[in-house]
Amino acid sequence: MVRARVARWSVAVALFLAAVGFVGVVQLHSRQPLRQATDLPTWRLQELAVLVRQQEAARRLLEVEVEALRRQISGYETAISEGRGATEVMARELAQFRMVLGLVPVEGPGVVVVVAEARPVHVGVLPPEVQAQDLIGLANELWSAGAEAMSINGIRVLATTGVRQEDGAISVGGTPVAAPYRIAAIGNPAALQAALAIRGGFVEGLRSVGLRVEVHARDRLRLPARAGDAGFHHARPQAPPPARP
C-alpha cells in the first residue's frame, strides 16, 4: 500500500514537473515572436522620425528661400516705383527748365505794355525817342513784379537777352525792332499792373519825359520759344574743390 501511494505521488510529481516544464518552454518560445514584433515597429518609428526631421529641415529651407524671393520682389517693386517717381520728377523739372530757358512756347494771363513816342505838342519840337534803356527798365520792373515769361515785339527774352542801342535803332537779342515797342509779360495781371502804376515809378518817369506808355491786362497771352542759340559761350560750371587727403 505504501509503495503504491509513493508510486502514485511520484507519478503525480513527475507529471506536474513535466507540465511546468512544458509551460515554461511554451512561454520561452512565445517571447521570441513577441520581442520580434515589438522590435520591428521601433526601427520603423526611428526611420520615420529621421524622415520627418529631414522633411522639416527641407521645409524650413524652402521657407527661407521663399522669404528671400519675397524680399527680392519687394525690392524690385520699390526700385521700379522709385524709378518711376524719379523719372516723373525729372520730367517735370526738365519741362520747367525748358520754360525758364525759353525753349518752348508758353501761354497764360499777363499784361501788354506798349511804348512809343508821343505826338508832338508844339510845332517843330520833336518828341523824345524810345531808348534801349527804357525797354530794359520796363522789363526789369516786370521781372521784379513776378513776370514768368516775356517777349519784346514777338521776340522771347530772358534775363540774359541783350537789349542794345545800335546805330540809332534798338535790337533785341541781335534782332532789330521798331516802334511801337510791345512788351508782353505772363504773370499775375493785377500784380504786374500794380507794379507799373506805382506813383513816382519807372512808367511815370517815362511819361514825364514825353513817352507814351500804355498797360493792358490780358486773360491769355501766347509767347513764342526763343530763336537761335542763347547758350553760354564763356561761362562754365565751377569745378568741385579737390578732395582733402
C-alpha positions, 0 to 999 in steps of 0.5 A: 500500500505504501509503495503504491501511494509513493508510486502514485505521488511520484507519478503525480510529481513527475507529471506536474514537473513535466507540465511546468516544464512544458509551460515554461518552454511554451512561454520561452518560445512565445517571447521570441515572436513577441520581442520580434514584433515589438522590435520591428515597429521601433526601427520603423518609428526611428526611420520615420522620425529621421524622415520627418526631421529631414522633411522639416529641415527641407521645409524650413529651407524652402521657407527661407528661400521663399522669404528671400524671393519675397524680399527680392520682389519687394525690392524690385517693386520699390526700385521700379516705383522709385524709378518711376517717381524719379523719372516723373520728377525729372520730367517735370523739372526738365519741362520747367527748365525748358520754360525758364530757358525759353525753349518752348512756347508758353501761354497764360494771363499777363499784361501788354505794355506798349511804348512809343513816342508821343505826338508832338505838342508844339510845332517843330519840337520833336518828341523824345525817342524810345531808348534801349534803356527804357525797354530794359527798365520796363522789363526789369520792373516786370521781372521784379513784379513776378513776370514768368515769361516775356517777349519784346515785339514777338521776340522771347527774352530772358534775363540774359537777352541783350537789349542794345542801342545800335546805330540809332535803332534798338535790337533785341537779342541781335534782332532789330525792332521798331516802334511801337515797342510791345512788351508782353509779360505772363504773370499775375495781371493785377500784380504786374499792373500794380507794379507799373502804376506805382506813383513816382515809378519807372512808367511815370518817369517815362511819361514825364519825359514825353513817352507814351506808355500804355498797360493792358491786362490780358486773360491769355497771352501766347509767347513764342520759344526763343530763336537761335542759340542763347547758350553760354559761350564763356561761362562754365560750371565751377569745378568741385574743390579737390578732395582733402587727403 
